[in-house]
């Protein structure tokens, strides 16, 4: 898996490319998100639009990081999951506790609120 970081005016975007299931990738994601808590950006976007697969461990990692983001006073949003990843998020009940942004318009609205 590849991780690409982009900074914007009010957000830091972490784009995941490939598959999220190997232990090294899970550790890299955790480290990247944890490092983003040290920035002044109030919003962290986890861009899943190019993620083709996520394991249950990957889902668990995102939940843990979501909790840590809240504790750090940050907002962590998921953005643009494709069909396979979206189905996994739905089955796991992510929409019950976490904002999943599905379009650029949703993303802009969420950032404006923060």
C-alpha positions as CSV (number, residue, x, y, z in Angstrom):
1,X,0.0,0.0,0.0
2,X,1.1,3.6,-0.7
3,X,0.3,6.6,1.5
4,X,0.3,10.0,0.0
5,X,-0.1,13.1,2.2
6,X,-1.5,16.5,1.0
7,X,-2.0,19.6,3.0
8,X,-4.6,22.2,2.3
9,X,-5.9,25.4,3.9
10,X,-7.9,23.7,6.7
11,X,-7.2,20.0,6.1
12,X,-4.6,17.4,5.9
13,X,-5.4,14.6,3.4
14,X,-4.0,11.1,3.8
15,X,-4.6,9.1,0.6
16,X,-4.4,5.4,0.7
17,X,-3.6,3.6,-2.5
18,X,-3.8,-0.2,-2.9
19,X,-4.8,-2.7,-0.2
20,X,-4.8,-2.2,3.6
21,X,-4.2,-5.5,5.3
22,X,-0.5,-6.2,5.9
23,X,0.9,-5.4,9.4
24,X,3.5,-3.1,8.0
25,X,0.8,-1.0,6.2
26,X,-1.3,-0.9,9.3
27,X,1.7,0.4,11.3
28,X,2.5,2.9,8.6
29,X,-1.1,4.2,8.6
30,X,-1.1,4.5,12.4
31,X,2.2,6.4,12.4
32,X,1.0,8.7,9.6
33,X,-2.3,9.6,11.3
34,X,-0.6,10.0,14.7
35,X,1.9,12.4,13.2
36,X,-0.9,14.4,11.7
37,X,-2.2,15.1,15.2
38,X,0.9,17.3,15.7
39,X,-0.1,19.6,12.9
40,X,-2.3,22.7,13.3
41,X,-4.8,21.3,10.8
42,X,-8.2,20.8,12.5
43,X,-9.5,18.3,9.9
44,X,-7.9,15.1,8.7
45,X,-9.3,13.4,5.6
46,X,-8.6,9.7,5.1
47,X,-9.0,9.4,1.4
48,X,-10.1,5.9,0.5
49,X,-11.0,6.5,-3.1
50,X,-8.0,4.5,-4.4
51,X,-8.1,1.8,-1.7
52,X,-9.2,-1.5,-3.3
53,X,-9.4,-3.7,-0.2
54,X,-9.5,-3.3,3.6
55,X,-9.2,-6.1,6.1
56,X,-11.0,-6.2,9.5
57,X,-7.7,-5.2,11.1
58,X,-7.6,-2.2,8.8
59,X,-11.1,-1.3,9.9
60,X,-10.0,-1.7,13.5
61,X,-7.0,0.6,12.9
62,X,-9.3,3.3,11.5
63,X,-11.6,3.0,14.6
64,X,-8.6,3.4,17.0
65,X,-7.3,6.4,15.1
66,X,-10.8,8.0,15.0
67,X,-10.9,7.8,18.8
68,X,-7.4,9.2,19.1
69,X,-8.3,12.0,16.7
70,X,-11.3,13.0,18.9
71,X,-9.1,12.9,22.0
72,X,-6.6,15.2,20.2
73,X,-9.3,17.6,19.3
74,X,-9.2,16.8,15.6
75,X,-11.9,15.7,13.2
76,X,-11.2,12.6,11.1
77,X,-13.4,12.0,8.1
78,X,-13.4,9.1,5.6
79,X,-13.6,10.2,1.9
80,X,-14.6,8.5,-1.3
81,X,-14.6,4.8,-0.6
82,X,-15.1,2.6,-3.6
83,X,-17.8,-0.1,-3.8
84,X,-15.8,-2.8,-2.0
85,X,-14.4,-0.7,0.8
86,X,-17.8,1.1,1.1
87,X,-19.5,-2.3,1.6
88,X,-17.0,-3.2,4.4
89,X,-17.6,0.1,6.1
90,X,-21.4,-0.4,5.9
91,X,-21.2,-3.9,7.2
92,X,-19.0,-2.8,10.1
93,X,-21.5,0.0,10.9
94,X,-19.0,2.9,10.5
95,X,-21.8,5.4,9.5
96,X,-23.2,5.1,12.9
97,X,-20.3,6.9,14.5
98,X,-18.1,8.3,11.7
99,X,-18.7,10.8,8.9
100,X,-18.2,9.2,5.5
101,X,-17.9,11.8,2.7
102,X,-18.8,10.5,-0.7
103,X,-18.4,13.5,-2.9
104,X,-16.3,16.7,-3.2
105,X,-19.5,18.6,-2.2
106,X,-19.8,16.6,1.0
107,X,-16.1,17.2,1.7
108,X,-16.4,21.0,1.2
109,X,-19.5,21.1,3.5
110,X,-17.8,19.1,6.2
111,X,-14.7,21.3,6.2
112,X,-16.9,24.5,6.2
113,X,-18.6,23.3,9.4
114,X,-15.3,22.8,11.2
